[in-house]
Amino acid sequence: MRSETFDAVVIGARCAGASVAMLMAKQGMSVLCVDRDEAGTDTLSSHAMTRGAVMQLERWGVAQRLMAHDTPWIGRSTFHFGDEVIPVDLRPMNGVPGMMGTRRHITDRVLAEAAAEAGAELRYRCAFRDVLREGSGRVTGVILSDPLGRTYDVSAGLVVGADGLRSTVARRLGAPVTRQGINALTHIYAYVRGMPLADNHAFFAKGLSVGVLPTNGGQSCVIASVRPESFRGLRATMTETEALRHLASETNAELGVMMNDAEIVGVPKVFGGHVGRMHQAAGPGWALVGDAGYFRDPVTAHGMTDAFRDAEVLARAAASGTDQALSDFAAARDAVTKDIWTLTDRLAAFDMPVTEVRDLFLWLSAAMRDEQAWMQDRFSLKAIAA
């Protein structure tokens, strides 16, 4: 059986895995990044990249590559809490003019290309089988299999699991769950042609929300969120397309008219829901990023911000090559996500009046500003030099 050696091996080549592979390679590490899927395949996603995520993409020189794929800048978010409408202009801040809503197959591909250009080796249709350990229990590499099912060993100083919500890496590591949520929503989304809304809109009613986000090709991503039992009731009598239109109408009558007049492109996609879950982020010879390490309900549309933030903190820890640096990465992740985690799990209950939803989103906005300030301070040129 063949064997290879790298400084780091990353399992998962989507937004979290490709980002950390790119950043480690830029620091001179030899990096192998593998994914079980074909290159360029799509995945479930809320699509929204908040200012924190776009800050990272700008710093990495990736944002303009996404813009070249007809990705619109989003300069305003308008929140509709029942009859109360709150428009929020996204003024330029930290060098970022607004937010983005790029299709995931584009985001993932562009980041993977940037990782390859930085010197990382990417392999697709390559499956993770297990971790390798030394006698002390320290992780020293992985067992992979090629498209023909032939297994081989890869030795590495660091194994990074970036393989999503149902992470096989986390399971094989036995990474402890350190925090568990209690609430989860079902989310259904589709690409829609002909929506007259510009910029980002979020509509809320009791137990419902619908977001409308401009995305590539002049289309909008329309995503509805509802309690799972309510969605199951709808699906007993409706198709996915009918359910999405119905939820839009129930959330806001004017939005319902817009959706009935617009064209839903393809079949809507459904994420049935999963309670928030936080794994221990790192241990001897291993770390987790993206949904593999930290997942919360998509209702706050913050997953890619988490992935890009943690990718950079982890890449810097990996370059230092010490267990203490990995421990510091884990502590930093847990500290910076504390408030947004609490907010997200509360919102995912969807059992409160719309006025309380409004107050929670105002709190969320403040927490996100604090997070952006933390990132700006941590990732500034001055901080890097120090």
C-alpha positions in Angstrom: 0.0 0.0 0.0 1.4 3.4 -1.0 2.1 6.1 1.6 2.6 9.9 1.3 3.6 12.6 3.7 2.3 16.2 4.0 2.5 18.9 6.7 -1.3 18.9 6.7 -4.2 17.0 5.1 -7.6 18.6 4.9 -10.7 16.5 4.5 -13.3 18.5 2.6 -12.6 21.0 -0.3 -15.6 23.3 0.0 -15.6 26.8 1.5 -14.1 25.8 4.9 -11.6 23.2 3.7 -10.4 25.1 0.6 -9.9 28.3 2.6 -7.8 26.7 5.3 -5.8 24.7 2.7 -5.1 27.9 0.8 -4.0 29.8 3.9 -1.8 27.0 5.2 -0.2 26.7 1.7 0.5 30.4 1.6 2.5 30.0 4.8 4.8 27.5 3.1 3.1 24.3 4.4 2.7 21.2 2.2 -1.0 20.6 2.1 -3.2 17.9 0.6 -6.9 18.8 0.4 -9.3 16.0 -0.6 -13.1 15.7 -1.3 -15.3 12.7 -1.9 -17.4 14.6 -4.5 -16.6 15.7 -8.1 -15.1 19.2 -8.5 -17.7 22.0 -9.0 -20.7 20.2 -7.5 -23.4 22.1 -5.6 -24.4 21.8 -1.9 -27.2 23.1 0.3 -26.5 26.6 1.5 -28.2 29.8 2.6 -25.8 31.6 0.2 -25.6 34.7 2.3 -22.1 36.0 3.0 -22.3 38.7 5.7 -19.8 41.5 6.0 -17.5 39.4 8.1 -17.2 36.7 5.4 -16.7 39.3 2.7 -14.0 41.0 4.8 -12.1 37.7 4.6 -12.6 37.2 0.9 -11.4 40.8 0.2 -8.3 40.3 2.3 -7.5 37.0 0.5 -8.0 38.5 -3.0 -11.0 36.3 -3.7 -13.9 38.7 -3.7 -13.2 40.1 -7.1 -13.0 36.6 -8.6 -16.5 36.0 -7.3 -17.7 39.3 -8.8 -16.4 38.2 -12.2 -19.2 35.5 -12.1 -21.9 38.1 -12.1 -22.2 38.2 -8.3 -24.0 41.4 -7.2 -22.9 43.6 -4.3 -25.7 43.9 -1.8 -25.8 47.4 -0.2 -29.0 47.3 1.8 -30.9 44.8 4.0 -34.6 45.5 4.6 -36.3 43.7 7.5 -40.0 43.3 7.5 -41.3 42.4 11.0 -45.0 42.1 10.2 -46.1 45.7 9.3 -42.9 47.2 10.6 -40.2 47.8 8.0 -36.6 48.5 8.9 -34.2 49.3 6.1 -30.5 49.1 6.9 -28.0 50.6 4.5 -24.7 48.6 4.6 -22.3 51.5 4.6 -18.7 50.6 3.5 -16.8 49.4 6.6 -13.4 47.8 7.0 -12.9 48.0 3.2 -16.1 46.1 2.4 -19.0 47.8 0.5 -21.6 45.3 1.5 -22.6 41.6 1.5 -22.8 38.9 -1.2 -24.9 36.0 -2.1 -22.9 33.9 -4.5 -24.1 30.4 -5.5 -22.1 27.8 -3.6 -20.7 25.9 -6.6 -19.1 29.1 -7.6 -17.8 30.1 -4.2 -16.4 26.6 -3.5 -14.8 26.4 -7.0 -13.1 29.8 -6.8 -11.7 29.0 -3.3 -10.4 25.6 -4.4 -8.7 27.3 -7.4 -7.1 29.8 -5.1 -5.9 26.9 -2.8 -4.3 25.2 -5.8 -2.6 28.4 -6.9 -1.2 28.8 -3.4 0.4 25.4 -3.7 -2.1 23.0 -2.1 -2.7 19.7 -3.8 -6.4 19.0 -4.4 -7.9 15.5 -5.1 -11.5 14.9 -5.8 -13.5 11.6 -5.7 -11.1 10.8 -2.9 -12.8 9.4 0.2 -11.6 9.6 3.9 -11.7 6.2 5.7 -10.0 6.7 9.0 -7.4 8.5 11.0 -3.9 7.1 11.8 -2.7 7.4 15.4 0.5 6.7 17.3 0.6 4.8 20.6 -0.1 7.9 22.6 -3.3 8.5 20.7 -2.0 11.5 18.8 -3.3 11.7 15.3 -0.6 11.3 12.7 -2.4 11.0 9.4 -5.3 9.5 7.5 -6.4 6.5 5.4 -7.8 7.5 2.1 -9.3 5.7 -0.9 -9.1 6.6 -4.6 -12.0 6.5 -7.1 -11.3 2.7 -7.6 -11.6 2.1 -3.9 -7.9 1.4 -3.3 -6.8 2.6 0.1 -3.5 4.3 1.0 -2.0 6.1 4.0 -1.1 9.8 4.2 1.0 10.9 7.1 0.6 14.5 8.3 1.5 16.7 11.2 -2.1 18.0 11.2 -5.4 16.5 10.1 -8.2 19.0 9.5 -11.8 17.8 9.3 -13.8 20.2 7.0 -16.3 17.6 5.8 -19.5 19.2 6.9 -22.4 18.8 9.4 -22.3 15.0 9.5 -18.5 14.9 9.7 -17.0 11.4 9.4 -13.7 12.9 10.6 -15.2 14.2 13.8 -16.8 10.7 14.3 -13.5 8.9 13.7 -11.7 11.3 16.0 -14.2 10.8 18.7 -14.3 14.6 19.0 -16.5 15.4 22.1 -19.7 17.5 21.6 -19.2 20.5 23.9 -22.4 22.3 23.3 -25.8 21.2 22.0 -28.7 23.3 20.8 -32.4 22.5 21.4 -34.1 24.1 18.4 -34.0 23.5 14.6 -36.0 24.8 11.6 -36.7 23.3 8.2 -35.4 25.5 5.4 -36.6 25.4 1.7 -35.1 27.5 -1.0 -35.1 28.0 -4.7 -33.7 30.2 -7.4 -36.3 32.6 -8.7 -36.3 34.7 -11.9 -38.3 37.9 -12.0 -38.4 39.0 -8.4 -38.8 42.8 -8.4 -36.9 43.3 -5.1 -33.4 44.8 -5.1 -30.9 44.0 -2.4 -31.6 41.7 0.6 -35.0 41.4 2.2 -36.1 39.4 5.2 -39.8 38.9 6.0 -41.0 37.6 9.4 -44.4 36.4 10.7 -45.2 34.3 13.7 -43.4 31.0 13.2 -42.2 31.9 9.6 -39.6 33.8 7.8 -38.7 34.2 4.1 -35.5 35.8 2.8 -34.9 37.1 -0.7 -31.2 37.4 -1.7 -29.9 38.5 -5.1 -27.5 36.0 -6.5 -25.8 35.2 -9.8 -27.3 35.5 -13.2 -29.9 38.0 -12.3 -31.8 35.5 -10.1 -32.8 35.6 -6.4 -32.4 32.9 -3.8 -35.7 32.7 -1.9 -35.4 30.8 1.3 -38.3 30.0 3.7 -37.8 28.9 7.2 -40.5 27.1 9.3 -40.8 24.7 12.2 -40.3 21.1 11.0 -43.8 19.9 12.0 -45.4 22.7 10.1 -43.4 21.9 6.9 -44.3 18.2 7.2 -48.0 19.2 7.3 -47.6 21.3 4.1 -45.7 18.5 2.3 -48.6 16.1 3.0 -50.7 18.0 0.4 -48.2 20.2 -1.6 -45.2 19.9 -3.8 -42.0 21.7 -2.8 -42.8 24.5 -5.2 -46.3 24.9 -3.9 -45.0 24.9 -0.4 -42.5 27.6 -1.0 -45.1 29.9 -2.7 -47.5 29.2 0.2 -45.0 30.1 2.8 -44.1 33.3 1.0 -47.9 34.3 1.0 -48.3 33.4 4.6 -45.3 35.5 5.7 -46.2 38.6 3.7 -49.2 39.1 1.3 -47.2 41.3 -1.1 -44.3 38.9 -1.2 -46.8 36.1 -2.0 -48.0 38.1 -5.1 -44.4 38.6 -6.2 -43.7 34.9 -5.9 -46.8 33.9 -7.8 -45.8 36.2 -10.7 -42.1 35.1 -10.7 -40.6 31.9 -12.1 -39.1 29.3 -9.8 -36.2 27.8 -11.6 -35.9 24.0 -11.0 -37.1 22.1 -7.9 -36.7 23.8 -4.5 -34.1 22.2 -2.2 -35.0 21.3 1.4 -32.9 21.1 4.5 -34.9 19.2 7.0 -33.2 20.8 10.0 -30.6 19.8 12.6 -30.1 21.2 16.1 -26.9 23.3 16.7 -23.9 21.3 17.7 -20.4 22.3 18.7 -17.5 19.8 18.8 -14.2 20.3 20.5 -12.3 22.2 17.9 -8.9 20.7 18.2 -6.7 18.1 19.9 -3.2 16.5 19.4 -2.6 16.5 15.7 -6.1 17.4 14.6 -8.6 20.2 14.2 -12.2 20.8 12.9 -13.5 23.8 10.9 -16.7 24.7 9.2 -19.9 22.7 10.0 -17.7 19.8 11.0 -16.7 21.6 14.1 -19.5 24.1 14.7 -23.0 24.1 13.3 -25.9 26.3 14.1 -29.3 26.7 12.4 -29.0 28.6 9.1 -31.7 31.1 10.2 -29.0 33.6 11.0 -27.2 33.0 7.7 -23.7 33.0 9.3 -22.1 29.7 8.4 -19.7 30.9 5.8 -18.6 33.8 8.1 -17.8 31.1 10.7 -15.9 29.0 8.2 -13.7 31.9 6.8 -13.0 33.3 10.3 -12.0 29.9 11.8 -10.0 28.9 8.7 -7.6 31.9 9.2 -7.3 31.4 13.0 -6.5 27.7 12.4 -4.1 28.3 9.5 -2.0 30.6 11.8 -2.1 28.0 14.6 -1.0 25.3 12.1 1.9 27.3 10.9 3.2 27.7 14.5 3.3 23.9 14.7 2.5 23.6 18.5 -0.3 21.9 20.4 -0.7 25.1 22.4 -1.5 27.1 19.3 -4.2 24.5 18.4 -5.6 24.9 21.9 -5.6 28.6 21.5 -7.5 28.3 18.2 -10.2 26.2 19.9 -10.5 28.7 22.8 -10.8 31.7 20.3 -13.5 29.9 18.3 -15.6 29.2 21.4 -15.2 32.7 22.8 -16.0 34.7 19.6 -19.1 32.5 18.8 -20.7 32.5 22.2 -23.3 35.3 21.8 -24.3 34.5 18.2 -24.7 30.8 19.2 -27.2 31.7 21.9 -29.1 34.1 19.6 -29.3 31.6 16.8 -30.7 28.8 19.0 -33.3 31.1 20.5 -34.4 32.3 17.1 -34.6 28.8 15.8 -37.5 28.1 18.2 -39.8 30.4 16.1 -42.2 30.4 19.0 -42.1 34.1 19.9 -44.1 37.1 18.7 -42.6 39.1 15.8 -41.6 41.9 18.1 -39.3 39.6 20.0 -37.9 38.3 16.7 -37.1 42.0 15.9 -35.4 42.5 19.2 -33.3 39.4 18.8 -32.2 40.5 15.3 -31.1 43.9 16.7 -29.1 42.0 19.3 -27.7 39.8 16.5 -26.6 42.9 14.6 -24.7 44.2 17.6 -23.0 40.8 18.1 -22.0 40.6 14.4 -20.4 44.1 14.7 -18.4 42.9 17.7 -17.3 39.9 15.7 -16.2 42.0 12.8 -14.2 44.3 15.1 -12.6 41.1 16.6 -11.7 39.9 13.1 -10.4 43.3 12.0 -8.2 43.5 15.0 -7.0 39.8 14.8 -6.3 39.8 11.1 -5.0 43.3 10.5 -1.5 43.8 9.1 -0.4 45.1 12.5 -1.6 41.9 14.2 0.1 39.8 11.6 3.4 41.6 12.1 3.2 41.1 15.8 
